[in-house]
Structures are given as structure tokens and as C-alpha cells.
């Protein structure tokens, strides 16, 4: 089994290798889509726009949790793949243990601090009376469950990093399946509304986390999870933070961007907040598919970068872009022709449907750009290119997105607000394509004459 994973990363024909790694990751992300839409779907059946709005404005909190877990999940996973490529198994095992233990510590801290800051967040986002009550209950239980949520998210990335895409998918299936089953039980059967949705979410993450721990403890993994020989080394944290912090900042900026956008939407009414929340969740369908391909190839890119097989790495990037662009064409057709029908799956309020349809039509312009951008961003992370990954990460939902929505909302109202994301995606994708093209060209020029350490010190501070 372990030899087969190395064969997929190192020698399998490149297109087969991408498919082998990407399909489980895409299926995992489709499960994530179901997971992401489950609460909105069942809460929508209550036909209460205030509860829908409560789930929507709680999204920045959930995004922040993913950001904290991503420091050690994405950062640790990137370093893990490169260590495997270099055949450094002892350092790989220490990196895995370091990432898991650090996630446990930060999850407890985030849960305690988050609970204390719930009132300040709701005030910041300008939640109204009824929405505020529902949002407070939802956030409280999500924060209590922070250890389950963060540890599960980090373990998903670490399992994928060793090429175990199928096992990563199984854990997500377990967690999402549990959430889908438990949501109607708590929301309707126990009449708990959004509080029940939050409890179901936490329990679903707990089941997923339990599976990943079993995967490691049953010794089915390529890298062993053990704390008996753990050495907390600063150089290990440096490598994790190089990629983990940029990836985390991306999620943090997404949280901040969502907070700003919902605050702006709240100036129109809670209906606009609810509609934006529903439309944003639906738009995760194409986004998560592209992320799935990007995540799937990260182990392939990181391994071959570590092994100095730059031509194989370049082919992986090229074929992945072709795959995501082809998929984006189907997504554009779906969103352009059936935006109203997509919104109606989740809510029946006529005004909310009209506003949500308007938002989805605007978001359609972002689909092909996101298809390219996700592959570029994932490639930079897999190669350990910290500065470019940081710049792109904080721009997509921050440096480009926040100014765009503020300016467009000021001059064009709500119509301008909803076009902020397509414009920000275009800007950051153009940046990431330029950076990655420069890096790959430098690698091609140095093959056979420069070792990996020299390649990592390319000009313009790209590491």
C-alpha cells in the first residue's frame, strides 16, 4: 500500500496520477459542499429568514476556525509532502505529531476566546434583534465544538499530504453523513432550530475526527502518528508557518471579507443578508470542485518539487488547469441558466429568491477565473513558495476584495457589492499566474545546474 502511494506520486503517468489523486479529493469537496449546504437547506425549510440570516452571519466564525486549523493542516501537509519526496521519514513523523498537537492547543484557546467575544462580533456585524438571538445560540455551540472542528480539518489536510486521498474522502463522508442525519433530528424532531443545526455540525466533525485518528492509530498511514519521540523544533514550525500562515491568512481575510460584506448587506435589510448567505453557500459548488482538484495535486506537486522532478511538476499544473477550465464551462451553464431554481432549493420567500438570483448571476462571472486561480494558489503552497502564496492568499478575500466591495457598494449600491468578488478573483488570479509562471521558468532554467536550496533562493524574495 505504501509503495503504491509512492508510485502514484513518482512514476504513474501524469494524467492518471492527477485523476487518481484528484477524484477522491473532488468527491471529498463535494461532500464538503453537502456539509456546507446542509444547515442552510434544513434551516431554510423553517421558512424563517431570521434563522437563515443567523446561519449566514455565523459563516465568518466557521471560516476563522478553518483558518486556525489551516496553519498546521495546510502548512504541515505541504512540509510533509516535501519531506516524503526527500525520503526524510523521521522528520515527516515529527512534523505530523507537531502539527496535530499544536492544533489541539490552538483549538481550545479559540473556543474559550471566541465564546467571550460573541457579543462584540454580533455588534460589529450589526445583527438585528431576532437574528442576533439565533446567531448567538448557533455560535455558542460551534465554539464549544472547536476542538472537534479544528482537529478534523487539520487531519484531512495531513492525510491528503501523504497521498491518501481516498482515506481523506472517507472521513469526510462519515462526518457529513452524520451531519445530514442529525440535522433534521435536532432541528425538527427536537424543535431546536439553529441550535440543533450547530450541535449536529459539531457531532459530524467529531465522527470525522475519530475516523482519521483511527486511520493513524491502526498503522495504515504512510507516516506514523506518535508523540513518544516528539521534538518541538523551531525549524519545523518555520516550515509549517511558511505555508500555513499564508493559507491561514487567506481564511482570516475571507472571514473579514465576509464580515464586511454582510455588514454592508445589513444596511439594506436582513433579507439581503439571508439572500447573500444562501447564494454564497450555493457558489461553493464550483469553488469547492476547483479546490478539490487543487488539493488533490498538492501532494503530487510537493513530492516532485522535493524530488527535483520539475518537468513532472509542470505537467501536473498544466493538466490540472485544463481539467478545471473544462469543468468551469459546465458550471457556467448551470449558474447562468438556472440561478432562480438553485435559490429555490433552499428557501421559498419570493423577495429572498429574487435577490439571491441577482447575486448568483453576478457570481457566475467569477467561475472561470476561480478555476485557474485555485490551481495557481495550490501550486504555490505545495512548492513552499511562501511570499507569493501569502500575497495571493491575503488578496483574494482581503486586499483586493474588501476595497472592491466598499468602493462598488458606495457608487453602485447593492449591484456593486455583489460584483466585488468576480473583480477580486480576476485580480488575484492574474497575480498568481504571473508569479507561478516566473517561478516555473526559473526552475526550468536551473535544471541540472542548481540544487534545490539554490532554486529556493530565486530573486524577488519569492521564498
C-alpha positions in Angstrom: 0.0 0.0 0.0 2.8 2.4 0.9 4.8 1.5 -2.2 1.6 2.2 -4.3 1.4 5.7 -2.9 5.0 6.4 -3.8 4.3 5.0 -7.3 1.3 7.4 -7.8 3.4 10.4 -6.8 6.7 9.5 -8.5 6.1 7.3 -11.6 2.5 6.8 -12.6 1.6 8.5 -16.0 0.9 12.1 -15.1 -2.7 12.3 -16.2 -3.6 9.0 -14.4 -1.8 10.3 -11.4 -3.8 13.5 -11.3 -7.1 11.6 -11.8 -6.1 9.1 -9.1 -5.4 11.9 -6.6 -8.0 14.5 -7.7 -11.1 12.4 -8.0 -11.1 11.4 -4.3 -10.3 15.0 -3.4 -13.1 16.4 -5.6 -15.5 13.8 -4.1 -14.3 14.9 -0.7 -15.1 18.5 -1.6 -18.5 17.5 -3.0 -19.1 16.0 0.5 -17.9 19.4 1.9 -20.4 21.1 -0.3 -23.2 18.9 1.1 -21.8 19.7 4.6 -21.7 23.4 3.8 -25.3 23.4 2.4 -26.9 21.1 4.9 -27.5 23.6 7.7 -28.8 26.2 5.2 -31.1 23.6 3.5 -32.7 22.4 6.7 -32.9 25.8 8.3 -34.5 27.1 5.1 -37.3 24.6 5.4 -38.4 26.5 8.5 -39.0 29.4 6.1 -37.7 31.9 8.7 -35.4 34.4 7.1 -34.0 35.5 10.5 -32.7 32.0 11.2 -31.3 31.7 7.7 -29.6 35.1 8.3 -28.2 33.8 11.6 -26.5 30.9 9.9 -25.2 33.2 7.2 -23.6 35.8 9.5 -22.0 32.9 11.5 -20.1 31.9 8.4 -17.1 34.2 9.3 -16.7 32.4 12.6 -16.6 29.0 10.9 -14.1 30.4 8.4 -11.9 31.6 11.2 -11.9 28.1 12.7 -10.7 26.7 9.4 -8.0 29.4 9.2 -6.6 28.4 12.6 -6.6 24.7 11.7 -5.2 25.5 8.3 -2.0 26.8 9.8 -1.0 23.3 10.9 -3.1 21.3 8.4 -2.1 23.1 5.1 1.3 24.2 6.4 2.1 20.9 7.9 0.8 19.0 4.9 2.9 21.0 2.5 6.1 20.3 4.5 5.1 16.7 5.0 4.8 16.1 1.2 8.2 17.7 0.5 9.8 15.6 3.3 8.4 12.4 1.8 9.8 13.5 -1.6 13.2 13.8 0.1 12.7 10.4 1.8 13.1 12.0 5.3 10.7 9.8 7.2 11.8 10.6 10.7 11.3 14.4 10.1 8.0 13.7 8.5 6.7 11.8 11.6 7.9 14.6 13.8 6.1 17.2 11.6 2.9 15.2 11.8 3.0 15.0 15.6 3.9 18.7 15.9 1.0 19.7 13.6 -1.6 17.6 15.5 -0.5 18.6 19.0 -0.4 22.3 18.0 -3.9 22.1 16.5 -5.3 20.7 19.8 -3.8 23.5 21.8 -5.0 26.3 19.5 -8.5 24.8 19.2 -9.0 25.0 23.0 -7.8 28.6 23.1 -10.0 29.6 20.1 -13.1 28.1 21.7 -12.7 29.9 25.0 -11.8 33.3 23.4 -14.5 33.0 20.8 -17.3 32.4 23.4 -16.2 35.5 25.3 -16.2 37.6 22.1 -19.6 36.6 20.7 -21.4 39.8 21.8 -18.7 42.0 20.3 -18.9 40.2 16.9 -22.7 40.4 16.7 -22.5 44.1 17.4 -19.8 44.6 14.8 -21.8 42.9 12.1 -24.9 44.9 13.1 -27.1 41.8 13.7 -30.7 42.8 14.4 -32.9 41.6 17.4 -34.3 38.3 16.2 -31.3 37.4 14.0 -28.9 38.2 16.9 -30.7 35.7 19.3 -30.5 32.9 16.8 -26.9 33.7 15.8 -25.7 33.8 19.4 -27.1 30.3 20.0 -25.6 28.9 16.8 -22.1 30.4 17.5 -22.0 29.2 21.1 -22.2 25.5 20.2 -19.9 25.9 17.2 -17.3 27.4 19.5 -17.8 24.7 22.2 -17.1 22.2 19.5 -13.9 24.0 18.3 -11.5 21.1 19.2 -13.5 18.6 17.1 -13.9 21.0 14.1 -10.2 22.2 14.0 -8.6 18.8 14.6 -10.8 17.2 12.0 -9.9 19.9 9.4 -6.2 19.7 10.1 -6.2 15.9 9.9 -7.9 16.0 6.5 -5.0 18.0 5.1 -2.4 15.9 6.7 -3.9 12.6 5.5 -4.1 14.0 1.9 -0.5 15.2 2.1 0.8 11.6 2.1 -1.3 10.8 -0.9 -4.1 9.1 1.0 -6.9 10.9 -0.9 -9.3 8.0 -0.6 -9.0 7.9 3.2 -9.4 11.7 3.4 -12.7 11.3 1.4 -14.0 8.5 3.6 -13.6 10.6 6.7 -15.5 13.5 5.1 -18.2 11.1 4.1 -18.6 9.9 7.6 -18.7 13.4 9.1 -21.1 14.8 6.5 -23.3 11.8 6.6 -23.7 12.1 10.3 -24.5 15.8 10.0 -27.1 15.2 7.3 -28.8 12.5 9.5 -28.6 14.6 12.7 -29.7 17.9 11.3 -33.4 17.1 10.9 -33.4 15.2 14.2 -32.2 18.2 16.2 -33.8 21.0 14.1 -37.3 19.5 13.6 -37.6 16.4 15.8 -36.3 18.2 18.9 -37.5 21.6 17.7 -34.1 23.2 18.3 -33.8 25.3 15.1 -30.4 26.8 14.5 -29.1 25.5 17.9 -29.8 22.0 16.7 -28.0 22.7 13.4 -24.9 23.7 15.4 -25.0 20.6 17.6 -25.3 18.4 14.5 -22.4 20.2 12.9 -20.1 19.6 15.9 -21.1 15.9 16.2 -20.5 15.4 12.5 -16.9 16.8 12.9 -16.4 14.6 15.9 -17.2 11.5 13.9 -14.9 12.5 11.1 -12.1 13.3 13.5 -12.5 9.9 15.1 -12.0 8.1 11.7 -8.8 10.0 10.9 -7.4 9.2 14.3 -8.3 5.5 13.7 -6.5 5.7 10.3 -3.3 6.7 12.0 -3.5 4.5 15.1 -4.3 1.4 13.0 -1.0 1.9 11.3 -2.5 2.2 7.8 -0.8 5.5 7.1 2.5 6.1 5.3 3.6 8.4 8.2 3.1 7.2 11.8 1.4 9.4 14.3 3.2 9.1 17.6 4.0 11.6 20.4 6.6 9.4 22.2 9.5 10.8 20.2 8.1 14.2 19.6 10.6 17.1 19.4 9.1 20.6 19.2 11.7 22.2 16.9 11.7 25.8 15.8 12.9 24.9 12.3 9.8 22.6 11.9 7.5 25.4 12.9 9.2 27.8 10.5 8.5 25.4 7.6 4.9 24.9 8.7 4.3 28.6 9.2 5.9 29.5 5.8 2.9 28.0 4.1 0.4 27.6 6.9 0.3 31.3 7.8 -0.4 32.5 4.3 -3.1 29.8 3.9 -4.5 30.8 7.3 -4.4 34.5 6.4 -6.4 33.6 3.3 -9.1 32.2 5.5 -8.8 35.0 8.0 -9.2 37.6 5.2 -12.2 35.5 3.9 -13.7 35.8 7.4 -13.0 39.6 7.5 -14.3 39.9 3.9 -17.5 38.0 4.7 -18.0 40.2 7.8 -17.6 43.4 5.8 -19.9 42.2 3.1 -22.6 41.0 5.5 -22.3 44.3 7.4 -22.9 46.2 4.1 -25.8 43.9 3.2 -27.3 44.5 6.6 -27.7 48.2 5.7 -30.3 47.1 3.1 -32.2 44.6 5.4 -31.9 41.1 6.9 -33.5 39.7 3.7 -30.4 40.9 1.8 -28.1 39.2 4.4 -30.0 36.0 4.2 -30.0 36.0 0.3 -26.3 36.7 0.2 -25.7 33.8 2.6 -27.7 31.4 0.6 -26.1 32.5 -2.7 -22.6 32.3 -1.2 -23.3 28.8 0.0 -24.5 27.7 -3.4 -21.4 29.3 -5.1 -19.3 26.9 -3.0 -20.3 24.2 -5.6 -17.9 25.3 -8.3 -15.4 26.8 -5.9 -15.1 23.5 -3.9 -14.7 21.4 -7.0 -11.8 23.6 -8.1 -10.3 23.4 -4.6 -10.7 19.7 -4.7 -8.5 19.4 -7.9 -6.1 21.8 -6.4 -5.8 19.9 -3.1 -5.6 16.6 -4.9 -2.5 17.6 -6.9 -0.7 19.3 -4.0 0.9 16.1 -2.8 2.0 15.4 -6.4 3.5 18.9 -6.9 5.1 19.0 -3.4 6.6 15.5 -3.8 8.1 16.2 -7.2 9.3 19.6 -6.2 11.1 18.0 -3.3 12.5 15.2 -5.6 13.6 17.9 -8.2 11.4 16.4 -10.9 10.3 19.8 -12.2 9.0 18.6 -15.6 6.6 16.2 -14.0 5.5 19.0 -11.6 5.0 21.4 -14.5 2.8 18.9 -16.4 0.7 18.3 -13.2 0.0 22.0 -13.1 -0.8 22.3 -16.8 -3.2 19.4 -16.9 -4.9 20.5 -13.8 -5.7 23.9 -15.3 -7.2 22.2 -18.3 -9.3 20.0 -16.1 -10.7 22.8 -14.0 -11.4 25.1 -17.0 -13.3 22.3 -18.7 -15.4 21.8 -15.5 -16.0 25.5 -15.2 -17.8 25.6 -18.6 -20.4 23.2 -17.2 -20.7 25.3 -14.0 -21.2 28.5 -16.0 -24.1 26.9 -17.9 -25.7 25.7 -14.7 -25.5 29.1 -12.9 -26.4 31.2 -16.0 -29.5 29.2 -16.9 -30.9 28.1 -13.5 -29.9 30.7 -10.8 -33.5 31.0 -9.6 -34.1 27.3 -9.4 -30.9 26.9 -7.3 -32.0 29.5 -4.8 -35.5 27.9 -4.6 -34.0 24.7 -3.4 -33.2 26.3 -0.1 -35.8 29.0 0.5 -39.3 29.9 -0.7 -39.5 33.6 0.3 -40.2 35.4 -3.1 -38.2 38.5 -2.2 -35.2 36.5 -1.0 -35.4 34.4 -4.2 -35.3 37.5 -6.4 -32.3 38.9 -4.5 -30.4 35.6 -4.4 -30.9 35.1 -8.2 -29.4 38.5 -8.8 -26.4 37.6 -6.7 -25.8 34.3 -8.4 -25.9 35.9 -11.8 -23.1 38.2 -10.7 -21.1 35.4 -9.2 -21.2 33.4 -12.5 -18.5 35.8 -13.9 -16.1 34.5 -11.2 -16.3 30.8 -12.2 -13.7 30.5 -14.9 -11.3 32.9 -13.1 -11.6 30.8 -9.9 -10.9 27.6 -11.9 -7.4 28.9 -12.8 -6.8 30.7 -9.6 -7.3 27.8 -7.3 -4.7 25.7 -9.2 -2.2 28.5 -9.1 -2.7 29.1 -5.4 -2.5 25.4 -4.6 0.7 25.0 -6.6 2.5 27.9 -4.9 1.6 26.4 -1.5 2.7 22.9 -2.5 6.1 24.2 -3.7 6.6 26.0 -0.4 6.7 29.5 -2.1 5.8 31.4 1.0 5.8 35.1 -0.3 3.8 34.5 -3.4 1.3 32.3 -1.5 1.0 35.0 1.1 0.3 37.7 -1.4 -2.3 35.8 -3.3 -3.9 34.4 -0.1 -4.5 37.8 1.5 -5.5 39.5 -1.8 -8.4 37.3 -2.9 -10.6 37.9 0.1 -8.8 40.9 1.6 -6.5 43.3 -0.2 -8.5 43.1 -3.5 -11.9 42.0 -2.3 -12.6 44.4 0.6 -11.7 47.6 -1.2 -13.7 46.4 -4.2 -16.9 45.8 -2.3 -16.5 49.1 -0.3 -15.9 51.2 -3.5 -18.5 49.4 -5.6 -21.2 49.5 -2.9 -20.6 53.2 -2.4 -21.1 54.1 -6.0 -23.4 51.4 -7.3 -25.3 50.2 -4.2 -26.1 46.5 -3.8 -25.4 45.8 -7.5 -21.8 47.0 -7.0 -21.5 45.0 -3.8 -22.2 41.6 -5.4 -19.7 42.2 -8.3 -16.8 42.7 -5.8 -16.0 39.0 -5.7 -15.6 38.5 -9.5 -13.4 41.5 -9.8 -11.2 40.5 -6.8 -10.9 36.9 -8.3 -9.7 38.3 -11.6 -7.1 40.5 -10.0 -5.7 37.7 -7.7 -5.7 35.1 -10.5 -3.7 37.4 -12.8 -1.2 37.9 -10.0 -0.8 34.2 -9.2 -0.4 33.2 -12.9 2.3 35.7 -13.3 4.2 34.6 -10.1 3.9 30.9 -10.9 5.0 31.3 -14.5 8.1 33.2 -13.3 9.0 30.5 -10.7 8.5 27.6 -13.1 10.6 29.4 -15.8 13.4 29.8 -13.3 13.2 26.1 -12.3 13.4 25.1 -15.9 16.4 27.3 -16.5 18.2 25.8 -13.5 17.6 22.1 -14.0 20.9 20.2 -14.0 22.9 23.2 -12.8 21.4 24.4 -9.5 20.4 22.3 -6.5 17.1 22.6 -4.6 18.5 25.0 -2.0 19.7 27.4 -4.7 16.4 27.2 -6.5 14.6 28.1 -3.4 16.5 31.4 -3.3 15.2 32.8 -6.5 15.0 36.6 -6.9 12.3 39.0 -5.7 12.0 37.3 -2.3 9.7 34.6 -3.7 10.5 32.4 -0.7 
